[in-house]
Amino acid sequence: MRSRDAMEVVCLGETMAVLVPHDQEPLERQHVLRLEVGGAESNMACGLAALGHRVAWVSRVGDDPLGRRVLADLRGRGVDVRGVETDPDRPTGVYFKDTGPTGTGTY
C-alpha cells in the first residue's frame, strides 16, 4: 500500500541561478538582466508538479541568497525540496543566457 504523501517522481540534478536578457539583444549589448532559476531536472519537476503529480527534487545548493532563491522558486511551484542540502562551503551555480542570430547559448 502506498502512502498518500509518497512521491511519485524524484528528480536529481543541478539547478542554478540564470541571468537572462530582458529582450532579444545579445549579452554584450545588455544593461539589465533578469534573475531566473533553471535546470533540466528541476524544470521537469516543476512541470510534473503543475500537472498534479507529487514530485521531489534532490540536489545541493549553496547556503547563499541564490540557493535560497532556487529553493523558494521550486517550493512555490509545488516541488518538495526537503531532500535538498544547503552547502555552506560551495556557492550556488550561475549561468548566463545569450541570445544570438543562431539561437540561445548558455555560459
Long-range contacts (C-beta under 8 A, 24 or more apart in sequence): 5-54, 6-54, 7-54, 7-55, 7-56, 7-80, 8-48, 8-53, 8-54, 8-55, 9-45, 9-48, 9-53, 9-54, 9-55, 9-56, 10-55, 10-56, 10-57, 10-58, 10-83, 11-41, 11-42, 11-44, 11-45, 11-55, 11-56, 11-57, 11-58, 12-41, 12-57, 12-58, 12-59, 13-39, 13-40, 13-41, 13-42, 13-59, 14-39, 14-41, 14-59, 14-93, 15-39, 15-41, 15-42, 15-57, 15-59, 15-61, 15-70, 15-74, 16-66, 16-70, 16-92, 16-93, 16-94, 16-95, 17-66, 17-69, 17-70, 17-92, 17-93, 17-94, 17-95, 18-94, 18-95, 18-96, 18-97, 19-94, 19-95, 19-96, 19-97, 20-96, 20-97, 21-97, 21-98, 21-99, 24-99, 25-99, 26-98, 26-99, 26-100, 27-96, 27-98, 27-99, 33-96, 35-69, 37-69, 37-70, 37-73, 37-74, 38-95, 42-70, 42-74, 42-79, 45-74, 45-79, 46-74, 46-77, 46-78, 46-79, 49-77, 49-78, 49-79, 50-77, 50-78, 54-80, 55-79, 55-80, 56-80, 56-81, 56-82, 56-83, 57-81, 57-83, 57-84, 58-83, 58-84, 59-84, 59-85, 60-84, 60-85, 60-86, 60-87, 60-90, 61-85, 61-86, 61-87, 61-92, 62-86, 62-87, 62-88, 62-90, 62-91, 62-92, 63-87, 63-88, 64-91, 64-92, 66-91, 66-92, 66-94, 67-91, 67-92
